């Protein structure tokens, strides 16, 4: 029995793949035609190729990358594994979209509302640190990874970290920076341990998404300037246990009177 054969146009109509797509799939080896006329270059497809073409089109419509489809047609990956991999991608995208929606909802509640900024005295604190280089755009993600790695490292040494955990950030945004994640410890065995100095500071607490922390930074640093103070060292972000409430982040920075800088510490007068 002769298997029906179709021109590329006919096959396009039946498979619901455009002629351009079929040509591209041929070029990359994903769906080569059954025959190519050596004189005219015309492509011809067999009816037996239709199920594969239809499946490829549906898989592409769900976002499956061409690389995965190539592994599928070359029998390097099963359909089940391709579907599972794509399910994980779609789930990650769904989580990301939900995060963005929540952020939009939070912005709609006007995060510029007045924040309480108080003057406090910070106690010195012994902390283990883990430093990582990052761009400003990736600093938040790098901080999360560095902090997670630091906590794992401590527990591998049998050391229980003392919360709150935190990170140090420069007062001025920089294109490239060193992210320093930290947590409290009672020992220095085989660890990078430093002493966070104590002293006069200003502090505010931000409740909600950490992506809205710029509003808290603005409130904190505006208060420093308005009180004729200068900052001394990095801003400390400490991540508080939210319990059943929203995420909470405490921002603090050591300060000194503008006219009487503290010797030996890096200070920066704020300019707006």
C-alpha positions as a printed Julia matrix, in Angstrom:
272×3 Matrix{Float64}:
  0.0    0.0    0.0
  1.4    3.35  -1.06
  1.83   5.87   1.75
  0.4    9.27   0.79
  3.07  11.89   0.16
  2.56  15.63   0.53
  4.22  18.78  -0.71
  5.47  21.11   1.99
  2.39  23.3    1.53
  0.0   20.38   1.89
  1.9   19.06   4.89
  1.81  22.52   6.43
 -1.98  22.62   6.25
 -2.34  19.15   7.77
  0.28  19.53  10.5
 -0.65  23.12  11.43
  3.01  24.1   11.14
  3.95  26.98   8.87
  6.1   26.39   5.83
  8.79  28.57   7.43
  8.71  26.4   10.56
  8.93  23.19   8.52
 11.94  24.51   6.65
 13.61  25.47   9.93
 12.86  22.06  11.47
 14.45  20.45   8.4
 17.57  22.64   8.71
 18.15  21.72  12.35
 17.35  18.03  11.88
 14.16  18.06  13.94
 11.72  17.06  11.19
 13.46  16.34   7.88
 11.22  15.61   4.89
 10.89  12.11   3.54
 12.36  13.25   0.25
 13.96  16.3   -1.31
 13.87  16.52  -5.1
 17.54  16.93  -6.13
 16.59  18.92  -9.23
 14.06  21.36  -7.74
 14.84  21.24  -4.01
 11.14  20.65  -3.29
 10.44  18.92   0.02
  7.98  16.02   0.28
  6.57  14.53   3.49
  4.95  11.17   4.18
  1.61  10.82   5.94
  3.41   8.74   8.6
  5.25  11.92   9.66
  2.03  13.73  10.58
  1.68  12.37  14.16
  5.24  13.44  14.97
  4.69  16.86  13.37
  1.47  17.43  15.31
  3.12  16.44  18.58
  6.1   18.71  17.95
  3.77  21.63  17.29
  1.83  21.05  20.5
  5.01  20.64  22.55
  6.39  23.89  21.12
  3.12  25.65  22.0
  3.76  24.75  25.65
  7.21  26.31  25.46
  9.36  23.17  25.21
 12.76  24.3   23.88
 13.96  23.03  20.51
 16.98  21.48  22.22
 14.68  19.19  24.23
 12.7   18.29  21.12
 15.9   17.36  19.3
 16.84  15.05  22.18
 13.36  13.53  21.97
 13.44  12.75  18.24
 16.99  11.39  18.56
 15.84   9.05  21.37
 18.16  10.68  23.88
 15.22  11.65  26.08
 11.81  10.11  26.61
  8.56  11.97  26.14
  7.85  11.57  29.86
 11.15  13.24  30.81
 10.56  16.08  28.32
  7.1   16.68  29.78
  8.39  16.58  33.36
 11.19  19.01  32.6
  8.77  21.44  30.96
  6.33  21.1   33.85
  9.09  22.22  36.2
  9.82  25.23  33.96
  6.17  26.22  33.79
  5.81  25.84  37.56
  8.83  28.1   38.11
  7.35  30.66  35.73
  4.03  30.49  37.59
  5.78  31.13  40.9
  7.64  34.07  39.36
  4.43  35.54  37.93
  2.72  35.22  41.31
  5.66  36.99  42.92
  5.35  39.84  40.44
  1.59  40.1   41.03
  2.14  40.25  44.79
  4.74  42.97  44.28
  2.33  44.99  42.14
 -0.34  44.64  44.84
  2.14  45.83  47.44
  3.12  48.82  45.32
 -0.55  49.7   44.96
 -0.71  50.11  48.73
  1.75  53.02  48.41
  4.97  51.94  50.18
  6.01  55.59  50.48
  4.0   55.86  53.7
  5.98  57.44  56.54
  8.35  55.0   58.19
  9.58  55.1   61.75
 13.33  55.74  61.86
 14.83  55.67  65.33
 18.22  56.39  66.83
 19.58  53.37  68.67
 22.8   51.96  70.08
 23.94  48.75  68.42
 25.88  46.23  70.44
 29.03  44.66  68.95
 28.31  41.3   67.41
 30.55  38.37  66.5
 29.49  36.96  63.15
 30.59  34.4   60.6
 30.67  35.8   57.09
 30.63  34.6   53.53
 31.53  37.09  50.8
 30.48  36.86  47.18
 31.03  39.19  44.24
 27.87  40.36  42.48
 26.48  42.97  40.17
 24.0   45.39  41.67
 21.17  43.73  39.71
 22.01  40.28  41.09
 22.9   41.36  44.63
 19.64  40.21  46.21
 19.81  36.73  44.64
 23.51  36.42  45.44
 22.8   37.36  49.04
 20.2   34.62  49.41
 22.56  32.03  47.95
 25.5   33.19  50.08
 23.44  33.15  53.26
 22.05  29.69  52.51
 25.57  28.41  51.84
 26.88  30.0   55.04
 24.19  28.35  57.17
 24.91  24.97  55.57
 28.62  25.38  56.22
 28.03  26.21  59.87
 25.8   23.21  60.42
 28.34  20.97  58.71
 30.75  22.11  61.46
 28.12  21.34  64.11
 27.63  25.04  64.83
 24.14  26.42  65.35
 23.97  29.99  63.99
 22.51  32.76  66.11
 19.84  34.79  64.32
 19.07  37.24  63.0
 20.95  36.53  59.8
 21.89  39.46  57.61
 24.04  41.04  54.95
 26.13  44.17  54.52
 25.45  46.59  51.66
 27.24  49.79  50.64
 25.51  53.1   51.25
 26.02  54.04  47.61
 24.83  51.59  44.92
 27.75  50.24  42.92
 27.75  48.44  39.57
 29.86  45.68  41.13
 30.08  44.96  44.82
 31.01  42.34  47.35
 27.97  40.89  49.09
 28.77  39.91  52.68
 26.24  37.55  54.23
 26.56  37.0   57.98
 25.06  35.32  61.01
 25.9   35.28  64.69
 28.25  32.62  66.09
 29.9   31.81  69.42
 33.06  30.28  67.95
 35.66  31.03  65.27
 36.73  27.44  64.49
 37.57  27.11  60.79
 35.35  30.07  59.94
 35.69  33.59  58.6
 34.64  35.51  61.69
 34.53  39.26  62.18
 33.29  41.64  64.83
 30.51  43.94  63.7
 31.22  47.1   65.7
 28.65  48.65  67.96
 27.78  52.28  68.52
 25.27  54.98  67.72
 23.08  54.06  64.77
 19.8   54.77  63.05
 17.37  51.96  62.33
 14.11  51.25  60.54
 12.09  48.11  59.88
 10.57  47.22  56.53
  7.65  44.79  56.43
  6.89  43.14  53.13
  8.71  42.24  49.93
 12.45  42.86  50.03
 12.2   44.21  46.51
 10.6   47.28  48.06
 13.58  47.84  50.36
 14.66  50.94  48.36
 11.83  52.83  50.07
 13.21  51.82  53.48
 16.74  52.8   52.42
 15.46  56.19  51.36
 13.75  56.73  54.73
 16.84  55.59  56.63
 19.37  57.67  54.72
 17.13  60.74  54.54
 16.87  60.61  58.35
 20.67  60.43  58.59
 21.06  63.56  56.48
 18.25  65.47  58.16
 19.79  64.87  61.59
 23.19  66.23  60.54
 24.8   62.81  60.78
 27.16  60.86  58.56
 27.13  57.13  58.0
 29.95  54.95  59.23
 30.42  51.73  57.31
 27.91  49.59  55.47
 24.17  49.35  55.9
 23.15  46.19  57.73
 20.15  44.25  56.49
 18.94  41.77  59.07
 16.15  39.34  58.18
 13.73  38.89  61.05
 11.59  35.84  61.71
  8.18  36.85  60.31
  6.22  34.26  62.26
  2.74  34.4   60.75
  3.22  37.95  59.46
  4.88  39.46  56.4
  8.62  39.32  55.79
 10.44  41.84  57.94
 13.86  43.36  57.32
 15.66  45.61  59.77
 17.98  48.23  58.25
 20.58  49.92  60.4
 23.74  51.91  59.9
 26.28  53.31  62.34
 26.4   57.11  62.42
 28.42  59.97  63.87
 27.83  63.74  64.09
 28.73  65.44  60.83
 31.12  67.81  62.57
 32.89  65.1   64.57
 33.71  62.01  62.5
 34.8   58.86  64.27
 38.5   58.22  63.77
 39.45  55.11  61.83
 35.99  54.38  60.41
 34.79  54.97  56.85
 32.22  57.74  56.86
 30.25  59.27  54.06
 28.2   62.45  54.17
 24.97  61.95  52.26
 24.2   64.24  49.34
 20.76  64.49  47.76
